[in-house]
Amino acid sequence: LLLLVKYWGPLVRDIWTVLSRRERARQILLMAFAVVILSFCGAVILQTVGSSGVDFNADGRVAQDDVGFGTLLWWAFRQLQDPGNMIQSPLGIAVLVISTTLTVFGLFLISFLIGLGTDVVRELMELGRQRPPGFRAHTVIIGVTPTTPTLLRELLLFYLTLFHLPK
């Protein structure tokens, strides 16, 4: 496990470097702020309009805890994250409109997250290209041709004589 941590350490540092840049941090905060605000607004509107008769916590029964603010907030958050969270048979038009609106904004947020992830991977690739290979006492052969086996035999003999190893 410690060897894996050592192996992945540079990648984790690179991810932290990319995500902690001012531009990227602002994008992440903007997305988090949008999720919080949209979830909160959806829950407030549902509680204000009144949404009795709807099973928001999906436990199979409509009860008093379905109209609690925490339950409505959690449902609105899930609605943003998962378009499959649609209510099966909404009894009110307000619930249907809020559900659809949160689903549409959630799809925009997911596409924004995909674009953000793509940019992060692109920047990680650029950082990886700038890093030296990190191999010591290695020989890299690029461009395999029909003469490569001969070259490998010569290099092997060279290294054997260089390090005084038996042939």
TORBA-742303 format. One record per residue: residue number from 1; residue in one letter; x, y, z of N, C-alpha, C in turn. Coordinates in Angstrom, 3 decimals. Layout:
<nodes>
   lumdo   senu       n_px       n_py       n_pz      ca_px      ca_py      ca_pz       c_px       c_py       c_pz
     NUM      a          X          Y          Z          X          Y          Z          X          Y          Z
...
</nodes>
This chain:
<nodes>
   lumdo   senu       n_px       n_py       n_pz      ca_px      ca_py      ca_pz       c_px       c_py       c_pz
       1      l      0.826     -1.190      0.000      0.000      0.000      0.000      0.870      1.254      0.000
       2      l      1.949      1.214      0.773      2.840      2.369      0.802      3.498      2.606     -0.555
       3      l      3.804      1.518     -1.260      4.380      1.675     -2.594      3.373      2.319     -3.546
       4      l      2.101      1.959     -3.411      1.077      2.576     -4.249      0.938      4.064     -3.941
       5      v      0.999      4.424     -2.667      0.914      5.834     -2.292      2.089      6.594     -2.892
       6      k      3.266      5.994     -2.828      4.443      6.639     -3.406      4.300      6.770     -4.925
       7      y      3.723      5.754     -5.543      3.551      5.776     -7.001      2.531      6.828     -7.424
       8      w      1.422      6.939     -6.671      0.359      7.870     -7.050      0.579      9.266     -6.486
       9      g      1.562      9.453     -5.650      1.821     10.753     -5.034      1.971     11.896     -6.035
      10      p      2.809     11.746     -7.066      2.938     12.844     -8.035      1.625     13.169     -8.751
      11      l      0.825     12.148     -9.038     -0.456     12.398     -9.698     -1.404     13.169     -8.780
      12      v     -1.433     12.791     -7.506     -2.292     13.496     -6.551     -1.839     14.943     -6.412
      13      r     -0.530     15.167     -6.362     -0.017     16.546     -6.303     -0.397     17.327     -7.557
      14      d     -0.320     16.683     -8.708     -0.709     17.364     -9.947     -2.198     17.697     -9.949
      15      i     -3.029     16.779     -9.497     -4.469     17.055     -9.438     -4.733     18.225     -8.492
      16      w     -4.068     18.235     -7.350     -4.238     19.345     -6.411     -3.767     20.656     -7.039
      17      t     -2.663     20.614     -7.778     -2.153     21.819     -8.438     -3.159     22.347     -9.446
      18      v     -3.737     21.459    -10.227     -4.696     21.884    -11.250     -5.981     22.393    -10.614
      19      l     -6.493     21.683     -9.607     -7.766     22.076     -8.992     -7.643     23.308     -8.120
      20      s     -6.456     23.598     -7.604     -6.308     24.749     -6.718     -5.950     26.030     -7.461
      21      r     -5.836     25.972     -8.760     -5.618     27.211     -9.519     -6.837     28.100     -9.380
      22      r     -6.611     29.379     -9.412     -7.680     30.347     -9.153     -8.869     30.145    -10.088
      23      e     -8.600     30.004    -11.356     -9.684     29.840    -12.343    -10.488     28.572    -12.072
      24      r     -9.787     27.461    -11.824    -10.457     26.185    -11.601    -11.207     26.189    -10.264
      25      a    -10.607     26.789     -9.243    -11.279     26.857     -7.941    -12.554     27.685     -8.035
      26      r    -12.524     28.746     -8.805    -13.737     29.552     -9.001    -14.823     28.759     -9.707
      27      q    -14.452     27.961    -10.681    -15.439     27.150    -11.387    -16.061     26.116    -10.456
      28      i    -15.245     25.493     -9.620    -15.760     24.504     -8.680    -16.682     25.167     -7.664
      29      l    -16.272     26.323     -7.145    -17.116     27.040     -6.188    -18.414     27.520     -6.831
      30      l    -18.354     27.955     -8.077    -19.561     28.374     -8.784    -20.534     27.215     -8.924
      31      m    -20.016     26.060     -9.261    -20.877     24.897     -9.411    -21.475     24.478     -8.061
      32      a    -20.669     24.467     -7.020    -21.177     24.116     -5.690    -22.222     25.128     -5.224
      33      f    -21.969     26.409     -5.478    -22.911     27.459     -5.095    -24.226     27.290     -5.860
      34      a    -24.146     26.970     -7.138    -25.359     26.774     -7.935    -26.165     25.587     -7.415
      35      v    -25.497     24.507     -7.040    -26.201     23.335     -6.508    -26.891     23.681     -5.193
      36      v    -26.197     24.383     -4.312    -26.776     24.741     -3.016    -27.968     25.678     -3.199
      37      i    -27.804     26.703     -4.023    -28.874     27.685     -4.217    -30.086     27.052     -4.892
      38      l    -29.867     26.262     -5.939    -30.995     25.640     -6.632    -31.728     24.648     -5.732
      39      s    -30.981     23.868     -4.970    -31.625     22.920     -4.049    -32.425     23.667     -2.992
      40      f    -31.831     24.697     -2.416    -32.515     25.467     -1.381    -33.767     26.146     -1.923
      41      c    -33.647     26.767     -3.093    -34.814     27.442     -3.688    -35.926     26.444     -4.016
      42      g    -35.557     25.287     -4.550    -36.558     24.269     -4.848    -37.285     23.810     -3.599
      43      a    -36.545     23.602     -2.497    -37.162     23.164     -1.245    -38.049     24.255     -0.656
      44      v    -37.592     25.501     -0.725    -38.400     26.620     -0.183    -39.690     26.758     -0.972
      45      i    -39.601     26.682     -2.299    -40.818     26.824     -3.124    -41.772     25.664     -2.851
      46      l    -41.247     24.458     -2.754    -42.113     23.309     -2.458    -42.785     23.451     -1.097
      47      q    -42.054     23.933     -0.106    -42.648     24.085      1.211    -43.652     25.236      1.238
      48      t    -43.385     26.296      0.464    -44.289     27.440      0.434    -45.575     27.108     -0.308
      49      v    -45.440     26.478     -1.459    -46.604     26.158     -2.283    -47.439     25.068     -1.627
      50      g    -46.782     24.209     -0.925    -47.488     23.087     -0.311    -47.495     21.916     -1.258
      51      s    -47.019     20.827     -0.780    -46.894     19.652     -1.645    -47.380     18.411     -0.921
      52      s    -48.506     18.524     -0.282    -49.033     17.369      0.446    -49.518     16.317     -0.548
      53      g    -49.413     15.096     -0.170    -49.856     14.005     -1.029    -48.764     13.456     -1.908
      54      v    -47.545     13.953     -1.760    -46.429     13.477     -2.585    -45.424     12.797     -1.670
      55      d    -44.954     11.636     -2.093    -43.980     10.861     -1.322    -42.571     11.291     -1.716
      56      f    -42.036     12.322     -1.047    -40.723     12.858     -1.409    -39.567     12.001     -0.934
      57      n    -39.736     11.277      0.151    -38.622     10.456      0.627    -38.669      9.031      0.077
      58      a    -39.603      8.742     -0.795    -39.692      7.470     -1.526    -39.700      6.258     -0.604
      59      d    -40.431      6.360      0.514    -40.531      5.217      1.412    -41.817      4.423      1.183
      60      g    -42.600      4.812      0.184    -43.796      4.069     -0.170    -45.058      4.543      0.513
      61      r    -44.956      5.534      1.354    -46.162      6.050      2.019    -46.017      7.558      2.193
      62      v    -47.118      8.247      2.153    -47.132      9.695      2.363    -47.377      9.933      3.841
      63      a    -46.438     10.611      4.477    -46.532     10.846      5.918    -46.124     12.281      6.221
      64      q    -46.106     12.617      7.490    -45.766     13.971      7.923    -44.317     14.329      7.594
      65      d    -43.430     13.347      7.640    -42.023     13.649      7.369    -41.750     13.915      5.884
      66      d    -42.716     13.728      5.011    -42.548     14.050      3.590    -42.578     15.549      3.321
      67      v    -43.136     16.323      4.214    -43.229     17.771      3.996    -42.232     18.533      4.862
      68      g    -41.321     17.843      5.534    -40.280     18.501      6.315    -39.276     19.164      5.387
      69      f    -38.693     20.257      5.858    -37.761     21.008      5.001    -36.531     20.176      4.642
      70      g    -36.029     19.401      5.583    -34.863     18.560      5.299    -35.146     17.539      4.212
      71      t    -36.318     16.932      4.263    -36.704     15.960      3.233    -36.845     16.635      1.877
      72      l    -37.463     17.809      1.860    -37.629     18.543      0.595    -36.285     19.003      0.044
      73      l    -35.391     19.444      0.930    -34.061     19.872      0.496    -33.281     18.699     -0.093
      74      w    -33.350     17.545      0.573    -32.652     16.363      0.067    -33.244     15.914     -1.273
      75      w    -34.566     15.977     -1.407    -35.193     15.599     -2.664    -34.762     16.556     -3.782
      76      a    -34.733     17.859     -3.494    -34.323     18.833     -4.517    -32.867     18.617     -4.918
      77      f    -32.008     18.315     -3.951    -30.602     18.029     -4.261    -30.481     16.789     -5.137
      78      r    -31.192     15.726     -4.781    -31.172     14.512     -5.598    -31.741     14.765     -6.981
      79      q    -32.732     15.636     -7.077    -33.335     15.947     -8.373    -32.326     16.628     -9.288
      80      l    -31.476     17.476     -8.713    -30.429     18.109     -9.507    -29.402     17.090     -9.993
      81      q    -29.075     16.132     -9.153    -28.005     15.193     -9.471    -28.449     14.023    -10.333
      82      d    -29.720     13.650    -10.251    -30.180     12.444    -10.922    -31.508     12.700    -11.621
      83      p    -31.519     12.784    -12.948    -32.776     13.002    -13.662    -33.760     11.844    -13.493
      84      g    -33.313     10.700    -13.045    -34.194      9.567    -12.844    -34.974      9.648    -11.542
      85      n    -34.858     10.756    -10.853    -35.524     10.937     -9.564    -36.918     11.541     -9.726
      86      m    -37.440     11.556    -10.927    -38.748     12.174    -11.177    -39.831     11.487    -10.355
      87      i    -40.785     12.281     -9.913    -41.916     11.745     -9.161    -42.797     10.964    -10.130
      88      q    -43.250      9.796     -9.704    -43.998      8.910    -10.591    -45.331      9.515    -11.025
      89      s    -46.090     10.038    -10.094    -47.383     10.625    -10.445    -47.623     11.866     -9.581
      90      p    -47.090     13.011    -10.017    -47.249     14.220     -9.207    -48.712     14.658     -9.159
      91      l    -49.146     15.060     -7.975    -50.526     15.471     -7.785    -50.719     16.955     -8.066
      92      g    -49.666     17.724     -8.026    -49.800     19.154     -8.247    -48.912     19.621     -9.376
      93      i    -49.341     20.659    -10.045    -48.566     21.213    -11.155    -47.281     21.856    -10.645
      94      a    -47.311     22.402     -9.420    -46.120     23.041     -8.865    -44.995     22.022     -8.687
      95      v    -45.320     20.843     -8.195    -44.305     19.805     -7.999    -43.736     19.369     -9.347
      96      l    -44.595     19.246    -10.340    -44.146     18.862    -11.675    -43.224     19.921    -12.272
      97      v    -43.588     21.186    -12.132    -42.773     22.276    -12.692    -41.425     22.353    -11.980
      98      i    -41.424     22.260    -10.655    -40.167     22.317     -9.912    -39.301     21.115    -10.241
      99      s    -39.891     19.955    -10.322    -39.141     18.746    -10.653    -38.500     18.865    -12.035
     100      t    -39.264     19.324    -13.005    -38.733     19.475    -14.364    -37.655     20.547    -14.421
     101      t    -37.868     21.668    -13.737    -36.881     22.750    -13.732    -35.573     22.293    -13.095
     102      l    -35.669     21.616    -11.958    -34.454     21.118    -11.309    -33.744     20.084    -12.178
     103      t    -34.504     19.258    -12.873    -33.896     18.265    -13.759    -33.138     18.934    -14.898
     104      v    -33.729     19.956    -15.508    -33.069     20.651    -16.624    -31.798     21.347    -16.136
     105      f    -31.881     22.066    -15.015    -30.687     22.718    -14.481    -29.645     21.687    -14.060
     106      g    -30.084     20.551    -13.545    -29.156     19.482    -13.183    -28.406     18.947    -14.394
     107      l    -29.092     18.830    -15.523    -28.413     18.376    -16.747    -27.358     19.390    -17.193
     108      f    -27.673     20.680    -17.047    -26.676     21.712    -17.364    -25.474     21.617    -16.425
     109      l    -25.739     21.388    -15.147    -24.640     21.272    -14.182    -23.780     20.046    -14.464
     110      i    -24.399     18.941    -14.831    -23.633     17.730    -15.149    -22.774     17.955    -16.396
     111      s    -23.332     18.630    -17.405    -22.523     18.907    -18.598    -21.383     19.864    -18.270
     112      f    -21.616     20.819    -17.363    -20.549     21.703    -16.912    -19.473     20.910    -16.188
     113      l    -19.886     19.948    -15.358    -18.940     19.103    -14.634    -18.119     18.242    -15.591
     114      i    -18.749     17.738    -16.645    -18.019     16.945    -17.638    -16.979     17.809    -18.344
     115      g    -17.357     19.020    -18.712    -16.400     19.940    -19.334    -15.262     20.292    -18.396
     116      l    -15.578     20.501    -17.130    -14.557     20.798    -16.130    -13.599     19.625    -15.979
     117      g    -14.134     18.421    -15.926    -13.298     17.231    -15.828    -12.410     17.050    -17.044
     118      t    -12.940     17.360    -18.215    -12.145     17.261    -19.446    -10.978     18.229    -19.408
     119      d    -11.225     19.458    -18.958    -10.147     20.439    -18.860     -9.096     20.024    -17.832
     120      v     -9.539     19.444    -16.721     -8.599     19.000    -15.698     -7.715     17.879    -16.250
     121      v     -8.297     16.937    -16.967     -7.508     15.847    -17.543     -6.531     16.382    -18.584
     122      r     -6.968     17.345    -19.391     -6.075     17.948    -20.388     -4.888     18.624    -19.699
     123      e     -5.146     19.371    -18.637     -4.059     20.035    -17.919     -3.144     19.023    -17.234
     124      l     -3.712     17.921    -16.735     -2.882     16.875    -16.143     -1.960     16.243    -17.188
     125      m     -2.473     16.062    -18.383     -1.648     15.515    -19.461     -0.504     16.468    -19.801
     126      e     -0.792     17.771    -19.817      0.264     18.750    -20.086      1.319     18.735    -18.987
     127      l      0.891     18.643    -17.728      1.857     18.557    -16.630      2.684     17.283    -16.717
     128      g      2.051     16.192    -17.113      2.771     14.933    -17.256      3.819     14.970    -18.349
     129      r      3.534     15.711    -19.400      4.511     15.829    -20.495      5.713     16.667    -20.084
     130      q      5.533     17.576    -19.154      6.628     18.444    -18.730      7.515     17.776    -17.683
     131      r      7.025     16.732    -17.047      7.774     16.052    -15.997      8.817     15.140    -16.637
     132      p     10.017     15.112    -16.081     11.021     14.175    -16.610     10.575     12.736    -16.334
     133      p     11.035     11.793    -17.152     10.577     10.413    -17.007     10.846      9.810    -15.641
     134      g     11.940     10.184    -14.991     12.204      9.665    -13.663     12.945      8.343    -13.647
     135      f     13.299      7.820    -14.795     14.059      6.573    -14.836     15.541      6.898    -14.741
     136      r     16.251      6.123    -13.940     17.695      6.280    -13.829     18.336      4.956    -14.199
     137      a     19.444      5.030    -14.873     20.191      3.846    -15.302     19.338      2.984    -16.241
     138      h     18.579      3.626    -17.088     17.771      2.939    -18.085     18.131      3.456    -19.463
     139      t     17.891      2.632    -20.440     18.065      3.034    -21.825     16.722      2.897    -22.516
     140      v     16.325      3.945    -23.193     15.058      3.936    -23.905     15.353      3.861    -25.384
     141      i     14.757      2.889    -26.050     14.935      2.736    -27.489     13.618      3.100    -28.154
     142      i     13.689      4.085    -29.015     12.494      4.549    -29.716     12.659      4.229    -31.190
     143      g     11.605      3.769    -31.794     11.654      3.465    -33.228     12.201      2.070    -33.473
     144      v     11.386      1.058    -33.250     11.821     -0.322    -33.450     11.935     -0.592    -34.950
     145      t     13.094     -1.076    -35.344     13.366     -1.395    -36.753     13.926     -2.817    -36.817
     146      p     14.174     -3.347    -38.008     14.755     -4.699    -38.107     16.135     -4.816    -37.462
     147      t     16.839     -3.709    -37.272     18.168     -3.771    -36.655     18.120     -3.640    -35.137
     148      t     16.949     -3.530    -34.559     16.813     -3.353    -33.111     17.374     -4.539    -32.322
     149      p     17.128     -5.813    -32.712     17.732     -6.920    -31.936     19.259     -6.851    -31.883
     150      t     19.881     -6.445    -32.968     21.340     -6.314    -32.978     21.770     -5.215    -32.013
     151      l     21.068     -4.116    -32.035     21.369     -3.010    -31.131     21.205     -3.442    -29.668
     152      l     20.165     -4.199    -29.373     19.937     -4.664    -28.008     21.055     -5.598    -27.547
     153      r     21.506     -6.491    -28.435     22.619     -7.378    -28.068     23.884     -6.578    -27.774
     154      e     24.167     -5.568    -28.583     25.358     -4.737    -28.370     25.250     -3.954    -27.063
     155      l     24.055     -3.423    -26.777     23.865     -2.685    -25.524     24.006     -3.603    -24.322
     156      l     23.489     -4.817    -24.428     23.604     -5.781    -23.339     25.070     -6.111    -23.062
     157      l     25.834     -6.353    -24.116     27.268     -6.625    -23.925     27.976     -5.415    -23.326
     158      f     27.600     -4.222    -23.755     28.196     -3.003    -23.206     27.919     -2.881    -21.707
     159      y     26.655     -3.099    -21.303     26.307     -2.984    -19.887     26.963     -4.087    -19.059
     160      l     27.073     -5.274    -19.625     27.725     -6.361    -18.902     29.201     -6.040    -18.648
     161      t     29.885     -5.484    -19.621     31.291     -5.117    -19.416     31.423     -3.880    -18.543
     162      l     30.464     -2.967    -18.625     30.507     -1.733    -17.830     30.366     -2.032    -16.346
     163      f     29.476     -2.947    -16.004     29.215     -3.244    -14.594     29.953     -4.504    -14.134
     164      h     30.872     -5.030    -14.951     31.701     -6.195    -14.616     30.846     -7.396    -14.226
     165      l     29.850     -7.686    -15.023     28.996     -8.842    -14.805     29.440     -9.970    -15.719
     166      p     29.186    -11.234    -15.305     29.585    -12.359    -16.177     28.742    -12.388    -17.443
     167      k     29.413    -12.742    -18.541     28.713    -12.767    -19.838     28.061    -14.092    -20.077
</nodes>
